[in-house]
Amino acid sequence: MNKAIETLQERGFFNQCTDLEGLSALMDKGPITFYVGCDPTGSSLHIGHMVPFFALRWLRSFGHCGVALIGGGTGRIGDPSGKTEMRKMLDYAQIDENVEKIKAQLDRFIGFDGKTAFAVNNKDWLEHVNYIDFLREIGSCFSVNKMLTFEEYKLRLERGLSFIEFNYQLLQAYDFYMLHQKYGLVLQIGGADQWGNITAGVDLIRRKLGGTTELNAAHQAYGLTFPLIMRADGKKMGKSEKGAIFLDKELTSVYDFFQYWRNVPDADVRKFFLLFTFLPVAEIDEIVSGDINQAKERLAFEVTSVIHGKEEAEKALAGAKAAFSGEGDKSHMPTADVSRALVEAGIGVIDLFAQASLGGSKSDIRRLIQQGGAAVNGKAVTDVKAVITLSDADESGEFVLRAGKKKFVRVVLK
């Protein structure tokens, strides 16, 4: 088996392939060009989107050329895969803005050099497609009966599938067809929920251009998918109590990003090291064979370094140490500004937590205190009528509030 494919399999990036032996043999002959796509349905990718892009970097490390397709065209419709309801349609200007933001995020992660990795936008060839010509040339290659056998459509038919969404598979297949002709792409990679869309592209190339899986064929096309990543506790990968774990630190702070990884279930630590870091397998096994909390801290540091840079990861680590052990730099903890005048006059503990946006609603905060889950500067607070004053501040004139075991906020008086 080709070494690049073996690496993907070893690290958990393999679910199924349209022709594994054929792809392996082709990759043994020399570098190939492949792509992974994402639609700009939001202004930022979240960590769950990144699995195929980690795989892109692995394939690139073996000399293959990776293309990131950002769907400025397909994003105008929205992929029904994995969705129980139709996606909200965005206006074109918002989609274009999202494309640029996502391209910048991927550039920081991948490093587009125009040779071994680059980005494309399918708006370039989809925006002015003639509908009648498209139906004649592309639509005629698709069987509705076959399309309805794919899981993404079967699930949606139970709740309603719009005609515009039904066309999505044709457009994604057309992307593969266009990229094959423009750049010689022979492989599309993606999550398991993309199997139907990916194989549709493989079939379209072979129908239109006569490609086969034989090595001497003029037009070869392959698809490879990865398992959909779920946490051991049953939660969807990349989701927290606050929602998705975004790459944009304005949407998910670097500290919260770090803490997400620090708090993953024990059973997921090795799996996430393999998928979301570039550490060698032997080093990963050594790390996870030791103390599990130290392993989680290392996982959080490594993933945060990959996404946000080592400097930001070090700040997040320092903030976490300050919150949990008092050893780090609390200036890197999540921070809330509270009026000094309010504290000088004496502020109710419930109001203080509410001002710091910690603990939920005031009713939630009240229950938190009654259940013994609240603390101010390390001292438990059990009286819901307690009043906090400047005399309760730490030596720096600040407060560190804790809600539960893992949520902290540093309060700075202004």
C-alpha angles and dihedrals in degrees: 000000000000112000095234091054091046089054092051090050093047093051096046101258096122129093107141141333132206091230114357097179093048093048092047092051092048092050090050088060093060146294118330131198117236139167145212123197138208132179122230096235089142139023093255140033117237125219093262089063091057102071094090091045091054086052089049090057092050092051090046090053087061092055101266123132117243126203123196111207113201109197105227086151103039089041087071087069107027130225112265091204112122093001126115093197137031114278118248109263115237125207115255095250091056091049091051090050091050090050092058094047093049092045089055091050092050092046090056091049100039105022107227108224097168092241112057095019135014142154130242133186118219089209084082092072103020101050096077102029113145106235097213093047090047092053092049097045103032109014091056089064094061131083114213089205091057093045090055091057092066115101096234091061098038091057094048095047088069091061101025133285119213120224091239090058091046087063093057095089091055091053095049091048088050089053091058090046092051094045090049090056098039100042107010094249113176103175138051120193129191148126123311090257088066095060095105094047093046096048089047088060092048090051093046093054091050093046095047100036104025096241122165134183092259113116094235094051116122094225120036125173132180139178129209127182136193128218116266104254118237128174120245089246090060096254120132113261112261095020126117136172088274093049133254121007100237128198090224105090090208087065098035115020117229088243092055090045089053092046092052090063093039089059103044116127115276091242091061100052099092093040092052092046088056095046104036105034135052096223115132115262093242091055091048091052091051091050096049093045089067133057108338094216092053088048091053091049090051091048091052091048095048096047092044089050091052094049104032105018133260095276093056090045091054091051091050091049091050091050091050092050090050092051098046105029107011090237103107137060110290091197086081093056121101104281135206127189117224128183111263089213091061092054094043088057091045122262127215112248091237091053091047092054090046091050088052091048091235125137101018124257122002089259089053091049091050090054091045091056094044090052093051096249100122130085137173116207091343096309118115116239116208102159112087089200094055115133120216120211138172089273088069093057121107124249091280092053094252139110132229111205123198128198113189118330101306111030119089135167128187111220117211119191116228 
